[in-house]
Amino acid sequence: MSATTSSLTLQRRFAVGWLRGSRLRATITSLILGAICLVWTYPFLWMVSAALKTNVQVASGAGLIPPSPQWGNFERAWTQAHIGQYFTNTVIITVSTVAIVVATTAMMGYALGRYDYPGRKIVLALYAATIFIPEGYTIIPVFDLINRLHLNDTLFGIILAEAGGAHVIFVLLFAGFFSQLPHELEEAAIVDGAGFVRTFAQVMLPLSGPVIATTIILQFMSSWNNFMLPLVLTLSRPELRTLGVGMFAFQGQYYSDWSGMAAAATISLLPIIGVFLALQRHFVEGIAGAIKQ
Amino acid sequence: MARAFAAPVLSERLYAARWCYVFMLPSFGLAILFTFWPIAASWYFSLLDWSGFSDERPYIGLANYVELIGDPYFWQAFGRSFLFMAVTVPVRLTLALIVAIVLNDAALRLAPLFRTLFFLPVVTTSAIVGLLMVFVLSPFNGPVNQALVASGLVGRPIDFLGDPATALYTVMGVSVWKQFGVSMVYWLAALQTVPPEQLDAARVDGAGRWDLLRYITLPHLRPFAIVIVLITAVSALRVFDLVQTMTGGGPFFASEVMEVYIYRNAFSVQGGTPRLGYASAAGVLFGLTVMLIALTQARALRWARQARGDAGLRQ
């Protein structure tokens, strides 16, 4: 009896000790990781800090907290460096591209995933093959095509080129999702008198919310951050530049204006960072999904 | 489950499925224009002597390829792209695995916060991060050099991006930092699949943390590791945004990777004529190499999936 009690106490004492040990370990690990994360995100902290300092204060270093916030830097970047114009361009391109990509890949995925018809297997094989084709080395034909279609003087050319492409991952996500919905859904819709399009738009599409969310987020990130395509397509049209391209073009011109550049970079990066912080679960799951299959 | 259209005659089946074709049209049309056509066209363009200024573009056969093979700048850029891959992939994956294992600890309450902060650079625009890094790494009052000099680690500021010896490795470092979060999330997803019963059983048997890591967790990660290595390897060849904005391929071509070489020959020739045909040929040669790697990746993926299936059977 007493032997059991003492062994129980011993076990409990051991458990408490183990817990305390793991808590201590977690605290020490947290401190180390916290320090690493501070260094990790330091470039962004420095950017925001420099955007609120004068050029002299940036050059002298002297701490991250700006002595008196210089909001004029943002005004200078927005108007003189045309960041306002580039911001609008980037928003228009991103929103349009995301809308086109969601609509086209959802429709494609619905047809491929839900029905079997002549030609389906060929299209699936063609799409699957694009996984092995490196993007980015085909920039010259895309540039040539946009010029030949006379789309090189509007944002529409950039939108089309970014929305173009197979987007095979989104198509497969939609196809996989639609293929596993029960057939009773369609049958009920047909009984209600809905045709192919209404069944898709009113019954099936509203159910695919999670896939739509993943597509929107990944395409938003890719369009907002795209550089090579808008760079090449706006070589002769400075007024169509996106944020990244515009800042790249001004790099030489405004080289001495560090706080202005930092303000411009802050304006460019804050929207995407804000969206990420608000929806980070979807970002992480969307990216992790690539290896889960 | 895909539903088939039952009809004996092909034309009837085609008509029954008419809405499917209508639904495929927008996506397929865009794919033809911006994926399938550009691939075919770049093969054709690579056989032309084409400046891009005029519609005149005479067919010159394989002359572009012959010239490329003798162009030392091409081979140096080609080599640098693979050097970039060979250096950044192991560094990035090893560091990301260590951080993922540390973050996977249930006792670590702040793990979600750290995960967010490590992931943050991934979502930011590479081109703007590149421009920002030019300031951060500047030898003239850049914060990194200020800190290095103030701490006494170096006597005078290091010109990270202006010195041919350090420029490429500096971009590599920024690339590892920028893409680190993706690898970390991959590893975390893989770590989630380690069966907790196995860990508990081993813990009851008195296994320590290192034993669990060495004998259960790491062996379990092996099939995932193959997939992660290959995905990372192909993505490490796409570094145009960072290189172009941080160094433009310089100084003296010291950091010119393949994409920058193609861009320079096609769109940004200083004082010369653009050579779209020649740049297309470079794109085709490099694209073929990347495709070979991707195909190897597909093979390895299938192999890894089989290995994982076998492991599942054994349990």
Interface residues (C-beta under 8 A of the other chain):
Chain A: S22 R23 R25 A26 T29 S30 L33 G34 C37 W40 T41 Y42 P43 F44 W46 M47 A50 V58 A59 S60 G61 I100 A103 T104 T105 M107 M108 Y110 A111 L112 G113 R114 Y115 D116 Y117 P118 G119 R120 V123 L126 Y127 T130 I131 F132 I133 P134 E135 G136 Y137 T138 I139 I140 P141 V142 F143 D144 L145 L160 A161 A163 G164 G165 A166 H167 V171 S179 Q180 H183 G195 F196 V197 F200 M221 W224 N225 F227 M228 L231 V232 L235 L243 G244 V245 M247 F248 Q251 W258 M261 A262 A265 S268 L269 I272 I273 V275 F276 L277 Q280 F283 V284 I287 A288 A290 I291 K292
Chain B: M1 A2 R3 A4 F5 L10 R13 L14 A16 A17 W19 C20 Y21 F23 M24 P26 S27 F28 L30 A31 L33 F34 T35 F36 W37 P38 I39 A41 S42 F45 V102 L103 D105 A107 L108 R109 L110 F114 R115 T116 L117 F118 F119 L120 P121 V122 V123 T124 T125 S126 A127 I128 V129 L131 L132 M133 V134 F135 V136 F140 N141 P143 Q146 W177 V182 V185 Y186 L188 A189 A190 F224 V227 I228 I231 V234 L237 R238 F240 D241 Q244 T245 E259 I262 Y263 A266 F267 L276 A279 S280 G283 V284 F286 G287 V290 M291 A294 L295 A298
